[in-house]
Amino acid sequence: MDIYKWLVQSGTLPRVKKPSRYIGKELNSLKKVNEKALKVLLAFPDTYEIGMSHIGLKLLYSILNKEDDIIAERAYLPWKDMIAEMKNAGVPLYSLESYTPARDFHILGITLQYELSFTNVLKLLELSDIPIFQKDRTKEPLVIGGGPCTSNPEPVADFFDLLVVGDGEVVMLEVAKLVKENLGLLKLNKRKELLEMLSRIPGVYVPSLPKRKIHKGLVKDLNDHEIIPSSIVPFMSVVHDRAVIEIMRGCNRGCRFCQAGMFYRPVRERNIEKILQSIEPLISTTGYEELSFLSLSTMDYSKIEELTSRSLKYLKNEHVGLSLPSTRVDSFGVEMAEKIASIRKTGLTFAPEAGTQRLRNVINKNVTEENILSAISSAIEKGWKRVKLYFMIGLPTETDEDVNGIVELSRKIKALGLKQLTVSVSIFVPKPHTPFQYARQITPPEARKKFSILSKIKRFAQLQLHDPGKSFVEGLLSRGDRKVAKAIYCAYKDGSLFDEWGEEFSLSTWMNAFEKCQIDIQQYTRERSVEEELPWDHISLGISKKFLLKEYEKALKGELTQDCRWSGCTLCGVCQEYRVTNVLN
């Protein structure tokens, strides 16, 4: 079937929402032809506007396409209306560059960014006409998963030929080259032989082979890897519609609930000169009117003041704004926000996470109430009138007093003179490879009880509450084992799709799936013994279990651990295992 002809002539595009999601041919997208090349389709299991904001996919797209004998193209999960149109017409999932069916590629690489996209992954496979379960595949493309969810790949292991753990750019290129050299094995239905070869690459996990220790792939120094020189510019507005430069990877602040902080250790900063040199070509080739410096904790970049000052000289000349994705909860954070703000001060965001000092110590959020009030007072003095606060409920050792602390701290902040205060409250989800991987997860009824305490905030501020059901399912999937795959498949067959979208999520569908598949919910959400074997123990991020246990014990005592960038090694294990250190300017 000529997919391009179908798109243009069938009348489909006027019938679906946001048709520019499906047409491709964007500015700076690939124009590459090589019949002998290895063909890789990089697929994001959510809509175009979300996937186009993901820097990881852009990074792999750039790296793979630098190779003469590799072609990487993109696909995103169509929305429900387009899925129906494609099914009615017999049109499979296709790439946006050449309109090639997904099944005609050698590799289908799928990003695993969040657990509630797991049913979307199954829809991608079904639309691609690729068997959902790995055991049923013969000559189809190799299905590869990568991203933060590979920290515990077991719940989705049955759906993938292999999974890439850690920094994808160091592993995926090696995988692609090895597949290219041995394409004959795939064509001759010698899939197992090829997978055995791939399993020897550090960072590659092949679930169909006997279980062994998998050590994550690690970029030791970001300066050894080029900043993406350009970026695909979409025809429509996307979630993060701006130019992006990753200035630093990793965060050692050590928040005990934060999986990303453990997954991406150690801290690796890019050289300031390399960042500055990349700004002009990125802006000139994309036409973006905003640039973002990306990292888990951008304000912690060693030379952030110098970087912003020097970059603003060029950006202001070009009428390009600068954004930093996070604001530190101190006066320095406010000063930096003031420096980059335009005349119109839209709002500042802070994340105290907990309402009392006791609980902030438990989670290792090394910030005091005085820091918070001082920072916001400073912001008000500089003209800021709107602030958003992020908190969590359900944290280990939390009491009603801690929950009420969110109300009281929010009240004090509003009383400082803010025109508008928004308080956003999510529910703690225990994550693998964090000190809180052992903790119990609260149930939806428990979360709603805590929300009732927080309802007092509505008298003086806007209150945004996360869906307790979504958090509950996320937690079960996050710490699940391979048995959970059946429930994911069952939920999918019963209609679960786009679960990250609030209006699409159905808790009852998931609960029915767990019941049908005999998944004991309490078994997966309970507090874990520090001595039991965990489903993800064979995956190593370099963080020792001894360190995680020590941090869990310190949390229960309310003891803080300092950032090793400034206070000496905490013996988490990453630098010792990989023979690296933090890379600072």
C-alpha positions as CSV (number, residue, x, y, z in Angstrom):
1,M,0.0,0.0,0.0
2,D,1.2,3.6,-0.8
3,I,0.8,5.1,2.6
4,Y,1.6,8.7,1.5
5,K,-1.0,8.4,-1.3
6,W,-3.6,7.2,1.3
7,L,-2.8,10.1,3.6
8,V,-3.2,12.7,0.8
9,Q,-6.2,11.3,-1.1
10,S,-8.3,9.3,1.3
11,G,-9.8,12.3,3.1
12,T,-8.5,10.9,6.4
13,L,-6.6,14.0,7.6
14,P,-9.5,16.4,7.7
15,R,-11.4,13.9,9.8
16,V,-8.9,13.5,12.6
17,K,-7.8,15.9,15.3
18,K,-4.4,17.5,14.8
19,P,-3.6,16.0,11.4
20,S,-0.1,17.5,11.4
21,R,0.8,14.7,13.9
22,Y,0.8,12.3,11.0
23,I,2.2,14.0,7.9
24,G,6.0,14.1,8.6
25,K,8.4,16.1,6.3
26,E,9.2,18.6,9.1
27,L,12.1,21.1,8.9
28,N,15.4,19.3,9.6
29,S,13.9,15.8,9.4
30,L,15.9,13.1,7.6
31,K,16.3,12.9,3.9
32,K,18.5,9.8,3.5
33,V,18.3,6.9,1.1
34,N,20.5,3.8,1.2
35,E,18.9,0.5,0.2
36,K,21.7,-1.5,2.0
37,A,21.5,0.5,5.2
38,L,20.3,-0.9,8.5
39,K,16.8,0.5,9.1
40,V,15.9,1.6,12.6
41,L,12.5,3.0,13.6
42,L,12.5,5.0,16.8
43,A,9.0,4.9,18.3
44,F,7.6,6.9,21.2
45,P,4.5,5.2,22.8
46,D,2.5,8.4,23.1
47,T,1.2,11.1,20.9
48,Y,3.4,13.2,18.5
49,E,3.3,16.4,20.6
50,I,4.6,14.5,23.7
51,G,7.2,12.4,21.9
52,M,8.6,15.3,20.0
53,S,9.4,16.9,23.3
54,H,11.6,14.0,24.3
55,I,15.3,14.7,24.0
56,G,16.4,11.0,24.3
57,L,14.7,10.1,21.0
58,K,16.2,13.2,19.3
59,L,19.6,12.2,20.6
60,L,19.5,8.7,19.2
61,Y,18.0,10.0,15.9
62,S,21.0,12.3,15.5
63,I,23.7,9.7,16.6
64,L,22.4,6.8,14.4
65,N,21.9,9.0,11.3
66,K,25.5,10.1,11.4
67,E,26.4,6.6,10.4
68,D,26.5,6.1,6.6
69,D,25.0,2.6,6.7
70,I,22.3,3.3,9.3
71,I,19.0,5.0,8.7
72,A,16.9,6.0,11.7
73,E,13.3,7.3,11.3
74,R,10.5,8.2,13.8
75,A,7.0,7.1,14.7
76,Y,4.6,8.1,17.4
77,L,1.4,6.4,18.7
78,P,-1.5,7.9,16.8
79,W,-4.5,9.2,18.7
80,K,-7.6,7.0,18.9
81,D,-9.4,8.6,15.9
82,M,-6.4,8.0,13.7
83,I,-6.0,4.5,15.0
84,A,-9.6,3.7,13.9
85,E,-8.9,5.3,10.4
86,M,-5.7,3.2,10.0
87,K,-7.5,0.0,11.1
88,N,-10.4,0.6,8.7
89,A,-8.0,1.2,5.8
90,G,-5.5,-1.6,6.7
91,V,-2.7,0.9,7.2
92,P,0.0,-0.1,9.6
93,L,2.2,2.1,11.8
94,Y,4.6,4.0,9.6
95,S,7.6,6.2,9.8
96,L,7.2,10.0,9.3
97,E,10.3,10.3,7.1
98,S,9.6,7.8,4.3
99,Y,6.1,6.4,5.2
100,T,7.6,2.9,5.5
101,P,5.6,0.4,7.5
102,A,7.2,-0.4,10.9
103,R,7.4,-4.1,10.1
104,D,9.8,-3.3,7.2
105,F,12.5,-2.0,9.5
106,H,15.2,-4.2,11.1
107,I,14.9,-2.6,14.5
108,L,11.9,-1.1,16.3
109,G,13.2,0.9,19.3
110,I,10.6,2.0,21.8
111,T,11.1,4.5,24.6
112,L,10.0,3.4,28.1
113,Q,9.7,6.8,29.8
114,Y,6.8,6.0,32.3
115,E,5.0,2.9,33.5
116,L,1.5,4.1,32.4
117,S,2.6,4.0,28.8
118,F,3.0,0.2,28.9
119,T,-0.4,-0.5,27.2
120,N,0.6,2.1,24.6
121,V,3.6,-0.1,23.8
122,L,1.3,-3.0,23.0
123,K,-0.8,-0.8,20.7
124,L,2.4,0.2,18.9
125,L,3.3,-3.4,18.3
126,E,-0.2,-4.4,17.2
127,L,-0.4,-1.4,14.8
128,S,3.0,-2.5,13.4
129,D,1.7,-6.1,12.8
130,I,4.4,-7.4,15.1
131,P,3.5,-10.2,17.6
132,I,3.0,-8.6,21.0
133,F,4.9,-11.4,22.8
134,Q,8.6,-11.9,22.0
135,K,8.3,-15.7,22.0
136,D,5.9,-15.5,19.0
137,R,8.4,-13.5,16.7
138,T,10.4,-15.0,13.9
139,K,11.6,-12.7,11.1
140,E,10.0,-9.5,12.4
141,P,12.1,-6.5,13.5
142,L,14.0,-6.7,16.7
143,V,11.9,-4.9,19.3
144,I,14.2,-3.0,21.7
145,G,13.2,-1.0,24.8
146,G,15.1,1.7,26.5
147,G,14.7,4.5,29.1
148,P,14.2,4.9,32.8
149,C,11.6,2.1,33.1
150,T,14.4,-0.4,32.3
151,S,15.6,0.1,35.9
152,N,13.0,-2.7,36.4
153,P,12.3,-4.2,33.0
154,E,10.6,-7.4,34.3
155,P,6.9,-6.2,33.9
156,V,7.5,-5.7,30.2
157,A,10.3,-8.2,29.6
158,D,8.0,-10.6,27.7
159,F,7.2,-8.0,25.1
160,F,10.8,-7.1,24.1
161,D,13.6,-9.0,22.4
162,L,16.1,-6.9,24.3
163,L,16.3,-3.9,26.6
164,V,18.9,-1.2,26.8
165,V,19.7,-0.2,30.4
166,G,21.4,3.2,31.1
167,D,22.7,5.9,28.7
168,G,21.3,4.8,25.3
169,E,23.8,6.6,23.1
170,V,26.7,4.4,24.2
171,V,24.7,1.1,23.9
172,M,22.3,1.6,21.0
173,L,25.0,2.5,18.4
174,E,26.9,-0.7,19.3
175,V,23.7,-2.7,19.1
176,A,22.8,-1.3,15.7
177,K,26.3,-2.0,14.3
178,L,26.3,-5.6,15.5
179,V,22.8,-6.1,14.0
180,K,24.0,-4.6,10.7
181,E,27.0,-7.0,10.6
182,N,24.7,-10.0,11.3
183,L,21.5,-9.1,9.4
184,G,21.6,-12.6,7.8
185,L,20.8,-14.2,11.1
186,L,17.6,-12.1,11.4
187,K,16.5,-12.9,7.8
188,L,17.3,-16.6,8.3
189,N,15.2,-16.8,11.4
190,K,18.2,-17.3,13.7
191,R,16.9,-14.8,16.1
192,K,18.2,-16.5,19.2
193,E,21.7,-16.7,17.9
194,L,21.7,-13.0,17.2
195,L,20.2,-12.2,20.6
196,E,23.0,-14.2,22.3
197,M,25.6,-12.1,20.5
198,L,23.8,-8.9,21.5
199,S,23.6,-10.0,25.1
200,R,27.4,-9.6,25.4
201,I,27.2,-5.9,24.9
202,P,27.3,-4.0,28.3
203,G,23.9,-2.5,29.1
204,V,22.0,-5.1,27.0
205,Y,19.4,-7.3,28.7
206,V,17.9,-10.2,26.7
207,P,14.9,-11.5,28.8
208,S,14.6,-14.8,26.8
209,L,18.1,-15.8,27.9
210,P,19.1,-17.1,31.4
211,K,19.2,-14.2,33.9
212,R,22.5,-12.6,34.7
213,K,23.8,-9.3,36.2
214,I,23.2,-6.4,33.8
215,H,25.4,-3.3,34.2
216,K,24.0,-0.1,32.8
217,G,25.6,1.7,29.9
218,L,27.3,4.9,31.0
219,V,28.5,8.0,29.2
220,K,31.6,8.8,31.3
221,D,32.0,12.3,29.9
222,L,29.3,14.3,28.1
223,N,32.1,16.3,26.4
224,D,33.0,13.2,24.4
225,H,29.5,13.4,22.8
226,E,28.5,16.1,20.4
227,I,25.5,18.3,21.3
228,I,22.7,17.8,18.8
229,P,23.6,20.4,16.2
230,S,20.0,20.9,15.0
231,S,16.5,19.8,15.9
232,I,13.4,18.7,14.0
233,V,10.9,21.6,14.0
234,P,7.2,20.3,14.2
235,F,4.4,21.9,12.2
236,M,2.2,22.0,15.3
237,S,2.7,23.2,18.9
238,V,4.2,20.4,21.1
239,V,4.5,20.1,24.9
240,H,8.0,21.6,25.1
241,D,8.1,23.8,22.0
242,R,11.6,25.2,22.2
243,A,15.3,24.5,21.5
244,V,17.0,22.3,24.1
245,I,20.6,21.8,25.2
246,E,21.4,19.2,27.8
247,I,24.0,21.0,29.9
248,M,24.4,18.3,32.5
249,R,23.4,14.8,33.3
250,G,22.8,13.3,36.7
251,C,22.0,14.7,40.1
252,N,23.7,13.8,43.4
253,R,21.4,15.7,45.8
254,G,20.1,12.4,46.9
255,C,16.4,12.8,47.4
256,R,15.5,9.4,48.6
257,F,12.3,9.1,46.5
258,C,13.9,10.1,43.2
259,Q,14.7,7.4,40.7
260,A,16.2,9.7,38.1
261,G,18.7,10.9,40.7
262,M,19.9,7.3,41.1
263,F,19.5,6.2,37.4
264,Y,21.6,9.0,35.9
265,R,24.5,9.1,38.5
266,P,27.2,10.4,38.5
267,V,27.0,14.1,37.7
268,R,28.5,15.0,34.3
269,E,28.6,18.6,33.2
270,R,29.3,19.8,29.7
271,N,32.1,22.2,29.1
272,I,30.7,25.8,29.2
273,E,32.5,26.7,25.9
274,K,31.0,23.7,24.1
275,I,27.5,24.8,25.2
276,L,27.9,28.4,24.2
277,Q,29.3,27.4,20.8
278,S,26.2,25.2,20.1
279,I,23.6,27.9,20.8
280,E,23.9,29.9,17.5
281,P,23.7,27.0,15.1
282,L,20.8,25.4,17.0
283,I,18.8,28.7,17.0
284,S,19.6,29.6,13.4
285,T,18.6,26.2,12.0
286,T,15.4,25.9,14.0
287,G,14.0,29.5,14.3
288,Y,12.9,28.8,17.9
289,E,12.1,31.8,20.0
290,E,13.0,30.0,23.3
291,L,16.0,28.0,24.5
292,S,16.0,25.7,27.5
293,F,19.1,24.5,29.4
294,L,18.1,21.0,30.4
295,S,19.2,18.8,33.3
296,L,17.7,17.2,36.4
297,S,18.9,20.2,38.5
298,T,19.9,23.0,36.1
299,M,20.6,25.5,38.9
300,D,23.3,23.2,40.2
301,Y,25.5,23.5,37.1
302,S,28.8,24.8,38.3
303,K,29.0,27.9,36.0
304,I,25.3,28.6,35.7
305,E,25.7,32.3,36.3
306,E,28.4,32.7,33.7
307,L,26.5,30.4,31.3
308,T,23.3,32.4,31.5
309,S,25.1,35.8,31.4
310,R,27.1,35.0,28.3
311,S,24.2,33.2,26.5
312,L,21.8,36.0,27.1
313,K,24.1,38.5,25.3
314,Y,23.4,36.5,22.1
315,L,19.8,35.4,22.8
316,K,18.5,39.0,23.6
317,N,20.0,40.2,20.3
318,E,18.1,37.5,18.5
319,H,14.9,38.1,20.5
320,V,15.1,34.5,21.9
321,G,14.0,33.8,25.5
322,L,15.9,31.6,27.9
323,S,14.2,29.1,30.3
324,L,15.6,27.0,33.1
325,P,13.4,24.0,33.9
326,S,13.8,24.2,37.7
327,T,14.0,26.9,40.3
328,R,16.2,26.2,43.4
329,V,14.4,26.8,46.7
330,D,16.8,29.6,47.8
331,S,17.5,33.3,47.1
332,F,20.1,32.2,44.4
333,G,17.3,30.5,42.5
334,V,15.2,33.6,42.5
335,E,18.2,35.8,41.5
336,M,18.7,33.5,38.5
337,A,15.1,33.5,37.6
338,E,15.1,37.4,37.7
339,K,18.2,37.5,35.4
340,I,16.5,35.5,32.7
341,A,12.9,36.7,33.1
342,S,11.4,38.9,30.4
343,I,9.5,42.0,31.4
344,R,6.4,39.9,32.1
345,K,7.0,37.7,35.1
346,T,4.7,34.7,34.5
347,G,5.4,32.6,37.6
348,L,8.0,30.7,39.7
349,T,7.9,27.0,40.6
350,F,9.3,25.5,43.8
351,A,9.3,21.9,45.1
352,P,9.5,21.7,49.0
353,E,8.0,18.2,48.6
354,A,7.0,17.9,52.3
355,G,5.2,20.2,54.7
356,T,7.4,19.7,57.8
357,Q,11.1,19.8,58.4
358,R,11.0,16.4,60.0
359,L,9.6,14.8,56.8
360,R,11.9,16.9,54.5
361,N,14.8,15.4,56.5
362,V,13.4,11.9,56.0
363,I,13.4,12.3,52.2
364,N,16.7,14.1,52.3
365,K,15.3,17.3,50.9
366,N,17.9,19.6,52.4
367,V,15.9,22.8,52.5
368,T,14.4,24.6,55.5
369,E,11.2,26.5,55.9
370,E,13.3,29.6,56.4
371,N,14.9,28.9,53.0
372,I,11.5,28.6,51.4
373,L,9.9,31.7,52.9
374,S,13.0,33.8,52.2
375,A,13.2,32.7,48.6
376,I,9.5,33.6,48.0
377,S,9.8,36.9,49.8
378,S,12.7,37.7,47.6
379,A,10.7,36.8,44.5
380,I,7.8,39.0,45.6
381,E,10.2,41.9,46.2
382,K,11.5,41.5,42.6
383,G,8.0,41.6,41.2
384,W,6.9,38.0,41.0
385,K,3.2,37.5,41.9
386,R,2.5,33.9,41.0
387,V,4.1,30.8,42.6
388,K,3.5,27.1,42.2
389,L,4.5,24.6,44.9
390,Y,5.0,20.9,44.5
391,F,4.3,18.5,47.4
392,M,4.0,14.8,47.9
393,I,1.8,12.7,50.2
394,G,2.2,9.1,51.3
395,L,5.9,9.4,52.0
396,P,7.5,6.9,54.5
397,T,6.8,7.8,58.2
398,E,4.2,10.5,57.2
399,T,1.6,11.4,59.7
400,D,-1.5,13.7,59.5
401,E,0.6,16.3,61.2
402,D,3.0,16.3,58.1
403,V,0.0,16.5,55.7
404,N,-1.4,19.4,57.7
405,G,2.1,20.9,57.5
406,I,1.5,21.3,53.7
407,V,-1.6,23.4,54.5
408,E,0.2,25.6,57.1
409,L,3.3,26.2,54.9
410,S,1.2,27.1,51.9
411,R,-0.8,29.5,54.1
412,K,2.4,31.2,55.3
413,I,3.6,31.5,51.7
414,K,0.3,33.0,50.5
415,A,0.4,35.5,53.4
416,L,3.7,36.9,52.1
417,G,1.6,38.8,49.5
418,L,1.3,36.6,46.5
419,K,-1.4,37.4,44.0
420,Q,-1.8,33.7,43.0
421,L,-0.6,30.5,44.7
422,T,-1.0,27.0,43.2
423,V,-0.4,24.0,45.3
424,S,0.1,20.7,43.4
425,V,0.1,17.5,45.3
426,S,1.2,14.1,43.9
427,I,1.3,10.7,45.6
428,F,4.5,9.0,46.5
429,V,5.3,6.0,44.4
430,P,8.2,3.7,45.6
431,K,10.7,3.2,42.8
432,P,13.3,0.5,42.2
433,H,17.0,1.4,42.9
434,T,16.0,4.2,45.4
435,P,16.3,4.0,49.2
436,F,12.5,4.0,49.3
437,Q,12.3,0.9,47.1
438,Y,11.4,-1.0,50.3
439,A,8.6,1.3,51.4
440,R,4.9,0.6,51.4
441,Q,2.7,2.4,49.0
442,I,-0.6,3.9,50.3
443,T,-3.9,2.9,48.8
444,P,-6.3,5.2,46.9
445,P,-8.7,5.4,50.0
446,E,-5.7,6.4,52.2
447,A,-4.7,9.0,49.6
448,R,-8.2,10.5,49.5
449,K,-8.3,10.7,53.3
450,K,-5.1,12.8,53.2
451,F,-6.6,14.9,50.4
452,S,-9.5,15.8,52.7
453,I,-7.0,17.4,55.1
454,L,-5.5,19.3,52.2
455,S,-8.9,20.6,51.0
456,K,-8.4,23.6,53.5
457,I,-5.9,25.0,51.0
458,K,-8.8,25.8,48.6
459,R,-9.8,28.7,50.9
460,F,-6.7,30.7,49.9
461,A,-5.0,28.9,46.9
462,Q,-5.6,26.7,43.9
463,L,-5.2,23.0,44.7
464,Q,-4.3,20.4,42.2
465,L,-4.4,16.8,43.2
466,H,-3.0,13.8,41.4
467,D,-5.3,10.8,40.6
468,P,-4.8,8.2,43.4
469,G,-5.7,5.4,41.1
470,K,-3.1,6.3,38.5
471,S,-0.4,6.5,41.2
472,F,-1.5,3.1,42.6
473,V,-1.3,1.3,39.3
474,E,2.0,3.1,38.5
475,G,3.5,1.8,41.8
476,L,2.4,-1.8,41.1
477,L,3.9,-1.7,37.6
478,S,7.0,0.0,38.9
479,R,7.9,-2.8,41.4
480,G,6.3,-5.7,39.5
481,D,7.8,-8.9,38.3
482,R,7.3,-10.8,35.1
483,K,3.9,-12.1,36.2
484,V,2.6,-8.6,35.8
485,A,3.0,-8.8,32.0
486,K,-0.2,-10.9,31.8
487,A,-2.1,-8.1,33.6
488,I,-0.7,-5.4,31.3
489,Y,-1.8,-7.5,28.3
490,C,-5.2,-8.2,29.9
491,A,-5.8,-4.5,30.7
492,Y,-4.8,-3.6,27.1
493,K,-7.3,-6.1,25.6
494,D,-10.0,-4.7,27.9
495,G,-9.4,-1.2,26.4
496,S,-6.7,0.4,28.6
497,L,-4.8,3.0,26.4
498,F,-3.3,6.4,27.0
499,D,-3.4,5.9,30.7
500,E,-1.2,8.9,31.4
501,W,-4.0,11.0,30.0
502,G,-6.4,11.7,33.0
503,E,-9.6,11.4,31.1
504,E,-8.6,8.1,29.5
505,F,-7.4,6.2,32.6
506,S,-9.8,3.6,34.1
507,L,-8.8,2.2,37.5
508,S,-11.6,-0.4,37.3
509,T,-10.1,-1.8,34.0
510,W,-6.7,-2.3,35.8
511,M,-8.3,-3.8,38.9
512,N,-10.2,-6.3,36.8
513,A,-7.1,-7.2,34.9
514,F,-5.2,-7.8,38.2
515,E,-8.0,-10.0,39.5
516,K,-8.3,-12.0,36.2
517,C,-4.5,-12.6,36.2
518,Q,-4.4,-13.5,39.9
519,I,-2.1,-10.6,40.8
520,D,-2.1,-10.1,44.5
521,I,-2.2,-6.3,44.7
522,Q,-1.2,-6.2,48.4
523,Q,1.9,-8.3,47.7
524,Y,3.2,-5.8,45.2
525,T,2.4,-2.6,47.1
526,R,3.5,-3.8,50.6
527,E,6.6,-2.8,52.5
528,R,9.5,-5.0,51.3
529,S,11.9,-6.8,53.6
530,V,15.4,-5.5,53.3
531,E,16.6,-9.0,53.0
532,E,14.3,-10.3,50.2
533,E,15.3,-10.7,46.6
534,L,13.7,-8.0,44.5
535,P,12.6,-8.5,40.9
536,W,15.1,-5.9,39.7
537,D,18.2,-7.1,41.7
538,H,19.8,-8.4,38.5
539,I,19.9,-4.8,37.1
540,S,22.8,-2.7,38.3
541,L,22.8,1.0,38.0
542,G,26.1,1.1,39.9
543,I,24.3,2.0,43.1
544,S,25.1,-0.6,45.8
545,K,22.3,-2.2,47.7
546,K,24.3,-1.6,50.8
547,F,24.2,2.2,50.1
548,L,20.4,2.1,49.5
549,L,19.8,0.2,52.7
550,K,21.9,2.6,54.7
551,E,20.0,5.5,53.2
552,Y,16.7,3.9,54.1
553,E,17.9,3.4,57.6
554,K,19.0,7.1,57.8
555,A,15.6,8.2,56.4
556,L,13.8,6.4,59.2
557,K,16.1,8.2,61.7
558,G,15.6,11.6,59.9
559,E,19.3,11.9,59.1
560,L,20.5,13.9,56.1
561,T,23.1,12.9,53.5
562,Q,25.0,15.7,51.7
563,D,25.7,16.0,48.0
564,C,29.0,14.4,47.2
565,R,29.9,17.2,44.8
566,W,30.5,19.5,47.7
567,S,30.8,17.3,50.8
568,G,32.9,14.2,49.8
569,C,32.1,10.7,48.6
570,T,29.0,9.0,50.1
571,L,30.1,5.6,48.7
572,C,27.0,5.0,46.6
573,G,29.1,2.8,44.4
574,V,28.8,4.3,41.0
575,C,32.2,5.9,40.7
576,Q,33.9,2.8,42.1
577,E,32.1,0.3,39.7
578,Y,32.5,2.4,36.6
579,R,35.9,4.0,37.5
580,V,34.5,7.5,36.9
581,T,34.1,10.7,38.9
582,N,31.7,13.6,38.8
583,V,32.7,15.7,35.8
584,L,32.4,19.4,36.9
585,N,33.5,22.6,35.2
